[in-house]
Amino acid sequence: MSATERLDLKLSSSDKQLFVMAAALEGISVAAFVRSAAKQRATEAIQRDRAVSLSTRDYEAFHTALAQPFRPNEALQESMREVQARVKRV
């Protein structure tokens, strides 16, 4: 890893002691420990934000909708007729 960016932060003495102890137990530097922990939390937060959670009822409704054959409504059919009328086939 070629780290070029810096992130400075202030923390309490007890937090620093906690990080130092945990890093020592892991056999890595405090910087590596904090970087790894922060990266893991950031990844989890982003994944939670991107995930879609559905109740059982909503999942079943979604699954049923996907399983049904697609049938365009009247508005879509009208739009397709308009497009077909305007598009010149070569």
N, C-alpha and C positions, 0 to 999 in steps of 0.2 A: 504494500500500500504506500502510495506517495501522497502524504498529507501536506497540503499547501495552505489550507484555511485554518483560522484560529477561532476558538469560541471561548471567551473569558466569562467566568461567572463567579459570584461570591456565594459562599455557603457557610453554614455554621460549623463551629469546631466539632460538634458531635457528628454532623453529616460527614465531614472530612475523615474523622476517625473511623466511621462506619465503612466508608469507601476504601480507606487504607487497609483495614482488616480484611474486608472481602477480597480485595485485589491480592493480598498476600496469600489468602487461602486458595485462590485460583492460580497463584503462581505467575501473575502478570502485573504490569505496571498499573498504577492508579489511573493514568490517562487511558490505557487500553481498556481497563474495566469500565470506566465511565462512558467511553466511546461505545463499547459493545452494548452496555445496558441501555443507553440512550437510543442507539440505533434499533435495538429490539423493540423498545416501547414505541418508537416512531413508526416502525413497520406495522406493529399490531394496531395502532391507532388508525393508520391509513387503510389497512385491511378491513377493520370494523366499519369504517365510513363507506367503503365500497361494497360491502356485503349487503345482500338483500335478505331480510328476515320476514318470513310469512307465518301467520298462524296456520294451524292445520286446515281450518275452513278456507282461508285465502289460498293456500297451496292447492287444495283440491279444486277450487274454482279456476285457478290458473292452469292447472294440469288439464282439466276438462276443456277449457278454451283452446289449449294447444292441440288437443287430440281431435277436435272437431274440424271437418274440412272447411276451408276458407270460402266464405260466400260474401262477395262484395255487396254493400248496401246500394240503394238507388243513387245516392249522391256520387259514389265512386263510379258506378256504371255510367252516369251522365258525364262525369269528367273524362272517362276513357273514350266515350263517343266523341266528345269535343276534341280531344287530342288526335284521335284517328282521323277526324274530318280535317284537321289543320296540317297534319304531317303528310308530306308528299312522299310516296314510296317510289324509289328509283329502280 
